[in-house]
Amino acid sequence: SHIPVIIVTTKDQQTDKIWGMRQGAKDYLVKPVKEADLMGILGTVLN
C-alpha cells in the first residue's frame, strides 16, 4: 500500500525542499501554513 507523505517544516531552504522531494514526499510545506493551502493539498493527495 502507498502512503502519501507531506512534509510540514520550518526549514525553508531550497536544498531542504529538494531533499524532501527526493525522499518521496508528495509536497513540502513551510510553516506557518495557510489552512486553505493545506486543505487543497490534502484534497489533491487523497483523491
mmCIF file of the N, C-alpha and C atoms, coordinates in Angstrom:
data_MODEL
# 
_entry.id   MODEL 
# 
loop_
_atom_site.group_PDB 
_atom_site.id 
_atom_site.type_symbol 
_atom_site.label_atom_id 
_atom_site.label_alt_id 
_atom_site.label_comp_id 
_atom_site.label_asym_id 
_atom_site.label_entity_id 
_atom_site.label_seq_id 
_atom_site.pdbx_PDB_ins_code 
_atom_site.Cartn_x 
_atom_site.Cartn_y 
_atom_site.Cartn_z 
_atom_site.occupancy 
_atom_site.B_iso_or_equiv 
_atom_site.pdbx_formal_charge 
_atom_site.auth_seq_id 
_atom_site.auth_comp_id 
_atom_site.auth_asym_id 
_atom_site.auth_atom_id 
_atom_site.pdbx_PDB_model_num 
ATOM 1   N N  . SER A 1 1  ? 0.848  -1.185 0.000  1.00 0.00 ? 1  SER A N  1 
ATOM 2   C CA . SER A 1 1  ? 0.000  0.000  0.000  1.00 0.00 ? 1  SER A CA 1 
ATOM 3   C C  . SER A 1 1  ? 0.886  1.239  0.000  1.00 0.00 ? 1  SER A C  1 
ATOM 4   N N  . HIS A 1 2  ? 0.431  2.267  -0.676 1.00 0.00 ? 2  HIS A N  1 
ATOM 5   C CA . HIS A 1 2  ? 1.192  3.511  -0.800 1.00 0.00 ? 2  HIS A CA 1 
ATOM 6   C C  . HIS A 1 2  ? 0.634  4.542  0.175  1.00 0.00 ? 2  HIS A C  1 
ATOM 7   N N  . ILE A 1 3  ? 1.485  5.097  1.013  1.00 0.00 ? 3  ILE A N  1 
ATOM 8   C CA . ILE A 1 3  ? 1.085  6.136  1.958  1.00 0.00 ? 3  ILE A CA 1 
ATOM 9   C C  . ILE A 1 3  ? 1.724  7.446  1.508  1.00 0.00 ? 3  ILE A C  1 
ATOM 10  N N  . PRO A 1 4  ? 0.911  8.444  1.122  1.00 0.00 ? 4  PRO A N  1 
ATOM 11  C CA . PRO A 1 4  ? 1.478  9.723  0.685  1.00 0.00 ? 4  PRO A CA 1 
ATOM 12  C C  . PRO A 1 4  ? 2.088  10.484 1.864  1.00 0.00 ? 4  PRO A C  1 
ATOM 13  N N  . VAL A 1 5  ? 3.214  11.129 1.614  1.00 0.00 ? 5  VAL A N  1 
ATOM 14  C CA . VAL A 1 5  ? 3.918  11.895 2.640  1.00 0.00 ? 5  VAL A CA 1 
ATOM 15  C C  . VAL A 1 5  ? 3.907  13.362 2.248  1.00 0.00 ? 5  VAL A C  1 
ATOM 16  N N  . ILE A 1 6  ? 3.506  14.208 3.201  1.00 0.00 ? 6  ILE A N  1 
ATOM 17  C CA . ILE A 1 6  ? 3.568  15.659 3.042  1.00 0.00 ? 6  ILE A CA 1 
ATOM 18  C C  . ILE A 1 6  ? 4.449  16.182 4.168  1.00 0.00 ? 6  ILE A C  1 
ATOM 19  N N  . ILE A 1 7  ? 5.525  16.851 3.823  1.00 0.00 ? 7  ILE A N  1 
ATOM 20  C CA . ILE A 1 7  ? 6.432  17.393 4.831  1.00 0.00 ? 7  ILE A CA 1 
ATOM 21  C C  . ILE A 1 7  ? 5.962  18.791 5.210  1.00 0.00 ? 7  ILE A C  1 
ATOM 22  N N  . VAL A 1 8  ? 5.795  19.013 6.520  1.00 0.00 ? 8  VAL A N  1 
ATOM 23  C CA . VAL A 1 8  ? 5.459  20.332 7.059  1.00 0.00 ? 8  VAL A CA 1 
ATOM 24  C C  . VAL A 1 8  ? 6.580  20.684 8.028  1.00 0.00 ? 8  VAL A C  1 
ATOM 25  N N  . THR A 1 9  ? 7.308  21.755 7.742  1.00 0.00 ? 9  THR A N  1 
ATOM 26  C CA . THR A 1 9  ? 8.521  22.065 8.480  1.00 0.00 ? 9  THR A CA 1 
ATOM 27  C C  . THR A 1 9  ? 8.769  23.569 8.538  1.00 0.00 ? 9  THR A C  1 
ATOM 28  N N  . THR A 1 10 ? 9.738  23.950 9.339  1.00 0.00 ? 10 THR A N  1 
ATOM 29  C CA . THR A 1 10 ? 10.170 25.348 9.362  1.00 0.00 ? 10 THR A CA 1 
ATOM 30  C C  . THR A 1 10 ? 11.382 25.565 8.455  1.00 0.00 ? 10 THR A C  1 
ATOM 31  N N  . LYS A 1 11 ? 11.939 24.481 7.937  1.00 0.00 ? 11 LYS A N  1 
ATOM 32  C CA . LYS A 1 11 ? 13.110 24.591 7.058  1.00 0.00 ? 11 LYS A CA 1 
ATOM 33  C C  . LYS A 1 11 ? 12.673 25.108 5.694  1.00 0.00 ? 11 LYS A C  1 
ATOM 34  N N  . ASP A 1 12 ? 13.217 26.261 5.310  1.00 0.00 ? 12 ASP A N  1 
ATOM 35  C CA . ASP A 1 12 ? 12.742 26.903 4.084  1.00 0.00 ? 12 ASP A CA 1 
ATOM 36  C C  . ASP A 1 12 ? 13.807 27.054 2.995  1.00 0.00 ? 12 ASP A C  1 
ATOM 37  N N  . GLN A 1 13 ? 14.922 26.384 3.150  1.00 0.00 ? 13 GLN A N  1 
ATOM 38  C CA . GLN A 1 13 ? 15.962 26.457 2.130  1.00 0.00 ? 13 GLN A CA 1 
ATOM 39  C C  . GLN A 1 13 ? 15.607 25.566 0.947  1.00 0.00 ? 13 GLN A C  1 
ATOM 40  N N  . GLN A 1 14 ? 15.994 25.960 -0.234 1.00 0.00 ? 14 GLN A N  1 
ATOM 41  C CA . GLN A 1 14 ? 15.723 25.178 -1.444 1.00 0.00 ? 14 GLN A CA 1 
ATOM 42  C C  . GLN A 1 14 ? 16.309 23.771 -1.332 1.00 0.00 ? 14 GLN A C  1 
ATOM 43  N N  . THR A 1 15 ? 17.491 23.663 -0.727 1.00 0.00 ? 15 THR A N  1 
ATOM 44  C CA . THR A 1 15 ? 18.119 22.343 -0.584 1.00 0.00 ? 15 THR A CA 1 
ATOM 45  C C  . THR A 1 15 ? 17.285 21.425 0.306  1.00 0.00 ? 15 THR A C  1 
ATOM 46  N N  . ASP A 1 16 ? 16.611 21.979 1.322  1.00 0.00 ? 16 ASP A N  1 
ATOM 47  C CA . ASP A 1 16 ? 15.740 21.175 2.185  1.00 0.00 ? 16 ASP A CA 1 
ATOM 48  C C  . ASP A 1 16 ? 14.552 20.640 1.399  1.00 0.00 ? 16 ASP A C  1 
ATOM 49  N N  . LYS A 1 17 ? 13.960 21.488 0.572  1.00 0.00 ? 17 LYS A N  1 
ATOM 50  C CA . LYS A 1 17 ? 12.815 21.068 -0.233 1.00 0.00 ? 17 LYS A CA 1 
ATOM 51  C C  . LYS A 1 17 ? 13.228 19.990 -1.234 1.00 0.00 ? 17 LYS A C  1 
ATOM 52  N N  . ILE A 1 18 ? 14.351 20.180 -1.885 1.00 0.00 ? 18 ILE A N  1 
ATOM 53  C CA . ILE A 1 18 ? 14.841 19.179 -2.837 1.00 0.00 ? 18 ILE A CA 1 
ATOM 54  C C  . ILE A 1 18 ? 15.066 17.853 -2.128 1.00 0.00 ? 18 ILE A C  1 
ATOM 55  N N  . TRP A 1 19 ? 15.677 17.890 -0.944 1.00 0.00 ? 19 TRP A N  1 
ATOM 56  C CA . TRP A 1 19 ? 15.912 16.666 -0.179 1.00 0.00 ? 19 TRP A CA 1 
ATOM 57  C C  . TRP A 1 19 ? 14.588 15.967 0.126  1.00 0.00 ? 19 TRP A C  1 
ATOM 58  N N  . GLY A 1 20 ? 13.605 16.725 0.597  1.00 0.00 ? 20 GLY A N  1 
ATOM 59  C CA . GLY A 1 20 ? 12.307 16.142 0.934  1.00 0.00 ? 20 GLY A CA 1 
ATOM 60  C C  . GLY A 1 20 ? 11.621 15.498 -0.256 1.00 0.00 ? 20 GLY A C  1 
ATOM 61  N N  . MET A 1 21 ? 11.658 16.165 -1.386 1.00 0.00 ? 21 MET A N  1 
ATOM 62  C CA . MET A 1 21 ? 11.021 15.623 -2.579 1.00 0.00 ? 21 MET A CA 1 
ATOM 63  C C  . MET A 1 21 ? 11.765 14.378 -3.079 1.00 0.00 ? 21 MET A C  1 
ATOM 64  N N  . ARG A 1 22 ? 13.075 14.375 -2.948 1.00 0.00 ? 22 ARG A N  1 
ATOM 65  C CA . ARG A 1 22 ? 13.851 13.191 -3.354 1.00 0.00 ? 22 ARG A CA 1 
ATOM 66  C C  . ARG A 1 22 ? 13.592 12.000 -2.429 1.00 0.00 ? 22 ARG A C  1 
ATOM 67  N N  . GLN A 1 23 ? 13.164 12.278 -1.207 1.00 0.00 ? 23 GLN A N  1 
ATOM 68  C CA . GLN A 1 23 ? 12.841 11.202 -0.270 1.00 0.00 ? 23 GLN A CA 1 
ATOM 69  C C  . GLN A 1 23 ? 11.470 10.603 -0.552 1.00 0.00 ? 23 GLN A C  1 
ATOM 70  N N  . GLY A 1 24 ? 10.728 11.227 -1.468 1.00 0.00 ? 24 GLY A N  1 
ATOM 71  C CA . GLY A 1 24 ? 9.441  10.673 -1.869 1.00 0.00 ? 24 GLY A CA 1 
ATOM 72  C C  . GLY A 1 24 ? 8.228  11.447 -1.391 1.00 0.00 ? 24 GLY A C  1 
ATOM 73  N N  . ALA A 1 25 ? 8.438  12.626 -0.813 1.00 0.00 ? 25 ALA A N  1 
ATOM 74  C CA . ALA A 1 25 ? 7.304  13.425 -0.349 1.00 0.00 ? 25 ALA A CA 1 
ATOM 75  C C  . ALA A 1 25 ? 6.465  13.902 -1.527 1.00 0.00 ? 25 ALA A C  1 
ATOM 76  N N  . LYS A 1 26 ? 5.152  13.944 -1.341 1.00 0.00 ? 26 LYS A N  1 
ATOM 77  C CA . LYS A 1 26 ? 4.246  14.453 -2.368 1.00 0.00 ? 26 LYS A CA 1 
ATOM 78  C C  . LYS A 1 26 ? 4.254  15.973 -2.396 1.00 0.00 ? 26 LYS A C  1 
ATOM 79  N N  . ASP A 1 27 ? 4.514  16.583 -1.232 1.00 0.00 ? 27 ASP A N  1 
ATOM 80  C CA . ASP A 1 27 ? 4.582  18.039 -1.166 1.00 0.00 ? 27 ASP A CA 1 
ATOM 81  C C  . ASP A 1 27 ? 5.426  18.441 0.028  1.00 0.00 ? 27 ASP A C  1 
ATOM 82  N N  . TYR A 1 28 ? 5.864  19.690 0.049  1.00 0.00 ? 28 TYR A N  1 
ATOM 83  C CA . TYR A 1 28 ? 6.745  20.225 1.076  1.00 0.00 ? 28 TYR A CA 1 
ATOM 84  C C  . TYR A 1 28 ? 6.216  21.602 1.450  1.00 0.00 ? 28 TYR A C  1 
ATOM 85  N N  . LEU A 1 29 ? 5.697  21.735 2.662  1.00 0.00 ? 29 LEU A N  1 
ATOM 86  C CA . LEU A 1 29 ? 5.113  22.993 3.120  1.00 0.00 ? 29 LEU A CA 1 
ATOM 87  C C  . LEU A 1 29 ? 5.961  23.602 4.225  1.00 0.00 ? 29 LEU A C  1 
ATOM 88  N N  . VAL A 1 30 ? 6.142  24.909 4.166  1.00 0.00 ? 30 VAL A N  1 
ATOM 89  C CA . VAL A 1 30 ? 6.907  25.619 5.187  1.00 0.00 ? 30 VAL A CA 1 
ATOM 90  C C  . VAL A 1 30 ? 5.933  26.321 6.126  1.00 0.00 ? 30 VAL A C  1 
ATOM 91  N N  . LYS A 1 31 ? 6.152  26.133 7.429  1.00 0.00 ? 31 LYS A N  1 
ATOM 92  C CA . LYS A 1 31 ? 5.315  26.776 8.445  1.00 0.00 ? 31 LYS A CA 1 
ATOM 93  C C  . LYS A 1 31 ? 5.599  28.263 8.462  1.00 0.00 ? 31 LYS A C  1 
ATOM 94  N N  . PRO A 1 32 ? 4.645  29.091 8.789  1.00 0.00 ? 32 PRO A N  1 
ATOM 95  C CA . PRO A 1 32 ? 3.248  28.751 9.051  1.00 0.00 ? 32 PRO A CA 1 
ATOM 96  C C  . PRO A 1 32 ? 2.520  28.452 7.736  1.00 0.00 ? 32 PRO A C  1 
ATOM 97  N N  . VAL A 1 33 ? 1.671  27.455 7.782  1.00 0.00 ? 33 VAL A N  1 
ATOM 98  C CA . VAL A 1 33 ? 0.930  27.010 6.606  1.00 0.00 ? 33 VAL A CA 1 
ATOM 99  C C  . VAL A 1 33 ? -0.480 27.583 6.662  1.00 0.00 ? 33 VAL A C  1 
ATOM 100 N N  . LYS A 1 34 ? -0.930 28.159 5.565  1.00 0.00 ? 34 LYS A N  1 
ATOM 101 C CA . LYS A 1 34 ? -2.304 28.655 5.499  1.00 0.00 ? 34 LYS A CA 1 
ATOM 102 C C  . LYS A 1 34 ? -3.247 27.462 5.406  1.00 0.00 ? 34 LYS A C  1 
ATOM 103 N N  . GLU A 1 35 ? -4.346 27.541 6.139  1.00 0.00 ? 35 GLU A N  1 
ATOM 104 C CA . GLU A 1 35 ? -5.304 26.439 6.177  1.00 0.00 ? 35 GLU A CA 1 
ATOM 105 C C  . GLU A 1 35 ? -5.804 26.075 4.780  1.00 0.00 ? 35 GLU A C  1 
ATOM 106 N N  . ALA A 1 36 ? -6.080 27.069 3.962  1.00 0.00 ? 36 ALA A N  1 
ATOM 107 C CA . ALA A 1 36 ? -6.585 26.809 2.610  1.00 0.00 ? 36 ALA A CA 1 
ATOM 108 C C  . ALA A 1 36 ? -5.559 26.038 1.779  1.00 0.00 ? 36 ALA A C  1 
ATOM 109 N N  . ASP A 1 37 ? -4.277 26.373 1.925  1.00 0.00 ? 37 ASP A N  1 
ATOM 110 C CA . ASP A 1 37 ? -3.226 25.652 1.199  1.00 0.00 ? 37 ASP A CA 1 
ATOM 111 C C  . ASP A 1 37 ? -3.167 24.194 1.640  1.00 0.00 ? 37 ASP A C  1 
ATOM 112 N N  . LEU A 1 38 ? -3.200 23.972 2.945  1.00 0.00 ? 38 LEU A N  1 
ATOM 113 C CA . LEU A 1 38 ? -3.138 22.612 3.470  1.00 0.00 ? 38 LEU A CA 1 
ATOM 114 C C  . LEU A 1 38 ? -4.338 21.792 3.027  1.00 0.00 ? 38 LEU A C  1 
ATOM 115 N N  . MET A 1 39 ? -5.522 22.361 3.094  1.00 0.00 ? 39 MET A N  1 
ATOM 116 C CA . MET A 1 39 ? -6.729 21.636 2.694  1.00 0.00 ? 39 MET A CA 1 
ATOM 117 C C  . MET A 1 39 ? -6.697 21.311 1.198  1.00 0.00 ? 39 MET A C  1 
ATOM 118 N N  . GLY A 1 40 ? -6.200 22.228 0.392  1.00 0.00 ? 40 GLY A N  1 
ATOM 119 C CA . GLY A 1 40 ? -6.097 21.979 -1.043 1.00 0.00 ? 40 GLY A CA 1 
ATOM 120 C C  . GLY A 1 40 ? -5.145 20.840 -1.360 1.00 0.00 ? 40 GLY A C  1 
ATOM 121 N N  . ILE A 1 41 ? -4.010 20.833 -0.698 1.00 0.00 ? 41 ILE A N  1 
ATOM 122 C CA . ILE A 1 41 ? -3.031 19.773 -0.928 1.00 0.00 ? 41 ILE A CA 1 
ATOM 123 C C  . ILE A 1 41 ? -3.559 18.436 -0.428 1.00 0.00 ? 41 ILE A C  1 
ATOM 124 N N  . LEU A 1 42 ? -4.175 18.426 0.751  1.00 0.00 ? 42 LEU A N  1 
ATOM 125 C CA . LEU A 1 42 ? -4.737 17.180 1.282  1.00 0.00 ? 42 LEU A CA 1 
ATOM 126 C C  . LEU A 1 42 ? -5.807 16.626 0.349  1.00 0.00 ? 42 LEU A C  1 
ATOM 127 N N  . GLY A 1 43 ? -6.650 17.496 -0.170 1.00 0.00 ? 43 GLY A N  1 
ATOM 128 C CA . GLY A 1 43 ? -7.688 17.055 -1.098 1.00 0.00 ? 43 GLY A CA 1 
ATOM 129 C C  . GLY A 1 43 ? -7.105 16.436 -2.350 1.00 0.00 ? 43 GLY A C  1 
ATOM 130 N N  . THR A 1 44 ? -6.045 17.026 -2.860 1.00 0.00 ? 44 THR A N  1 
ATOM 131 C CA . THR A 1 44 ? -5.396 16.505 -4.060 1.00 0.00 ? 44 THR A CA 1 
ATOM 132 C C  . THR A 1 44 ? -4.724 15.162 -3.791 1.00 0.00 ? 44 THR A C  1 
ATOM 133 N N  . VAL A 1 45 ? -4.024 15.062 -2.684 1.00 0.00 ? 45 VAL A N  1 
ATOM 134 C CA . VAL A 1 45 ? -3.299 13.835 -2.354 1.00 0.00 ? 45 VAL A CA 1 
ATOM 135 C C  . VAL A 1 45 ? -4.256 12.687 -2.061 1.00 0.00 ? 45 VAL A C  1 
ATOM 136 N N  . LEU A 1 46 ? -5.367 12.975 -1.414 1.00 0.00 ? 46 LEU A N  1 
ATOM 137 C CA . LEU A 1 46 ? -6.299 11.914 -1.030 1.00 0.00 ? 46 LEU A CA 1 
ATOM 138 C C  . LEU A 1 46 ? -7.185 11.444 -2.175 1.00 0.00 ? 46 LEU A C  1 
ATOM 139 N N  . ASN A 1 47 ? -7.244 12.204 -3.261 1.00 0.00 ? 47 ASN A N  1 
ATOM 140 C CA . ASN A 1 47 ? -8.076 11.777 -4.405 1.00 0.00 ? 47 ASN A CA 1 
ATOM 141 C C  . ASN A 1 47 ? -7.381 10.796 -5.272 1.00 0.00 ? 47 ASN A C  1 
# 
